[in-house]
């Protein structure tokens, strides 16, 4: 049986892993290559590296970092942040990333998802969605772009369903409202999206306790759970998370 | 020397990294002379089937020659799917035809791609899995799956609500749908086993 995945997320800024609350107030959490290798050894199922400065400063993506990580990490990892084109995706995949995630560029040009899927296969193409609860419409979420700085008029659930049709193979769904708060995932959001698509969904934003992980899988329907604060600052080890979930009947790779 | 075929698709370097990590010599190359001299070949792959076949281009004949000659060949993911006769991913494409069977979509009614770590039942008679016991988790990421129809093919399965083929072997030709280079310790052991198979064959 396919196991549910535990995915530490490494937000990278100026070659350091950082973590903030609601996308601001960044705190240093270590060297990305070292941290990646440590998570790989500790039994993480997968890693996500997000270059959180790339979109804002239009910096080139983090090819060198990907090469270093790939030489030391033998589990799959996704790279995202500021990726604009199929050529950039190709470079990152060739450097050793398993998957690439796009957000702003796919909103600007949805055909990018189709082009990428036809070239790399849809399993390589992750659509990252930064979702913010709509103030006007209850039970709706807005897609935000440029590292969460710009709201759009796109509805998250509709966008997720459209992206699946275009060629996205996975959705990395971050609740901006919950991110970094450690108050639990937004499972209403997770459920709305997992019900609307038939591709895997990674729940992101808000993990604070072991129970939160369980809730995202059971109530939110998430195929994988992503976390940063609670694992970088060593509240819980990967093994603790997996044992807790396994003991509650969730299939895990332990 | 193992040659990992560099044919302009994603992920080729990861396979070399993994071999290097376990102390095995592996060269990334698309040079026909280097490929001809290989003791074993690895055909990796992160790509759509049609794109991968086109990217392999004229090297396809050479890969078939080396494999027919009896040297070990390991196909990974799309590289594994290419060992079969045809695929229906984004159109109809011909594979290398080294193993009888076709590549078809994973049956509907479940989340697709099949992405993540799944438990594989490891048959005792597949030397690729020597020392790994009866079952291990490996990392999968695919939307299409191969259906071998050649009776001489040894098969390892995984359960995704339907039985999916996780790995095959026909004589010196090996393939894994999963990514051994991304499957942690168990995956590195598979690559070590392949390296040993190449050494013994040489």
Interface residues (C-beta under 8 A of the other chain):
Chain A: X1 X2 X3 X4 X5 X40 X43 X45 X46 X67 X70 X71 X74 X75 X76 X90 X93 X94 X95 X96 X97 X98 X99 X117 X118 X119 X120 X121 X122 X123 X124 X169 X170 X198 X199 X200 X223 X224 X253
Chain B: X9 X10 X11 X12 X13 X14 X17 X18 X20 X21 X46 X47 X48 X49 X51 X78 X89 X90 X111 X112 X113 X114 X115 X116 X117 X118 X119 X137 X139 X140 X141 X142 X143 X159 X160 X179 X181 X182 X183 X184 X187 X188
